[in-house]
Amino acid sequence: MVKSFIHQYSGQVIAITAEATFERAMQAMSLKAVDLWVKPLSPSRMKHAIQQAIGNLTVNRKKKGEAELGQVVRYESLFMDDQVPYPYPVYLLEAEQRETLNDLRSFIYQFDFDYKPSVFSTHDCIVLVFHHNFPVPLKQAQRFLREWRHTEASSIAIAVHMDKEDSLHQIYMKLLRIMETTFFIGYGQVLASEELQEWVEIDPFLTVEEQRNWVFMLDEGLGDKLKTWLYEAFFDMQAPYPEPGLLRTRLTSILAQIRRFMFRKGITDQDTEVYYKKIFEIILYSPVLYRIVQELILFIYNLFQTVKEQQMYAKTDVVEAAIGYMENHYSDVTLSLTDVANHVGRSSSYLSHILTKKYHQSFREMLIYFRLQKAKELLGATDESIQNIAIAVGFRNPNYFSRVFKSYTGLTPREWRLQ
């Protein structure tokens, strides 16, 4: 690591050691040292070596010329606009996977550029600032991308700027902006900043109709229709594109519908919760839209499979099957313990026993509970008469319904509605 910094930044090198060995001499030669000092040091030799190094620096400066741009382009110029036009090509390289950046830097130093650029690194990209004009910068970028593919499996994209009227800061901002289109078209691309277009404004949230549609498709388990909806919504886009942040917001709006579906179906196991959080992070941070949608589809299918497994389990669970039958037939005024026991294939006495054991309530108490819960919903959400509501939830006599309702809630049906 130190050696690479010495080659990159040092004008002249003098090595010093306490070991007069061949190995140390070879190390000094590999650093292209002007001299190797061996302790104890001789002042006259030190003076001679320093004078030689200074002389070499002077010669090198004359060769490069005082106007050499490589000496004046600074890292800060990417972030602070000096309003000075930069006349040479600039590349911005970004990797789909951030951990690829170290390998990408090494590849840059080994690549045979027409002219060596200055290399500036940020936390998520690498900027190559060239100091000469050369023919067709796009072709060199394409050659770089081809050779990268031959040696590395990970994907990168290269944005190229060739306009001579922008400052280095303006160039950097344009390259960052054009690089954002990889969200739609993926990596493995060479992009020209001249193709930059403004984002299209969209409403990122689902409409009421779209929300209803999602609720229906999720509740009915219509995986193919959901997949088609997502493909049509996100894969038919053409430039100019909407701003990626708005699309991420739209995807989180869809994920909110999926979250409500999970609550409705009682999917609360730890593994699914971890999977849900993973999908949320993918929506926020994954660099490519296509991969986000694919992961979302896989998550939806996983939820549908979980629901099927829950339903299969419920069929083998006598208590849950009995409860489900009561919830679906509470409005039948003739519903009895015998009816439910026949449905689950058990005797009335056995079913009564296991219901009481698990829920500490008799069959009759549970049936009344279901009927009163539905009655509360109807009283709060509709203008139906109390008599009609009583009949709708399985009570023959409205007066008896009112007495039972008050005994359980402390309020008459009318008082409940008015509260």
Salt bridges, closest charged atoms under 4 A:
GLU19 OE1 - ARG24 NH2 3.22
GLU23 OE2 - ARG24 NH1 3.75
ASP35 OD1 - ARG45 NH2 2.79
GLU96 OE2 - ARG291 NE 2.60
ASP114 OD1 - ARG143 NH2 3.92
ASP124 OD2 - HIS123 NE2 3.53
GLU147 OE2 - ARG143 NH1 3.54
ASP166 OD2 - HIS161 NE2 3.09
ASP166 OD2 - LYS174 NZ 2.89
GLU210 OE2 - ARG250 NH2 3.00
ASP219 OD1 - ARG264 NH2 2.91
GLU273 OE2 - ARG259 NH1 2.77
GLU320 OE2 - LYS358 NZ 3.22
GLU377 OE1 - LYS374 NZ 3.52
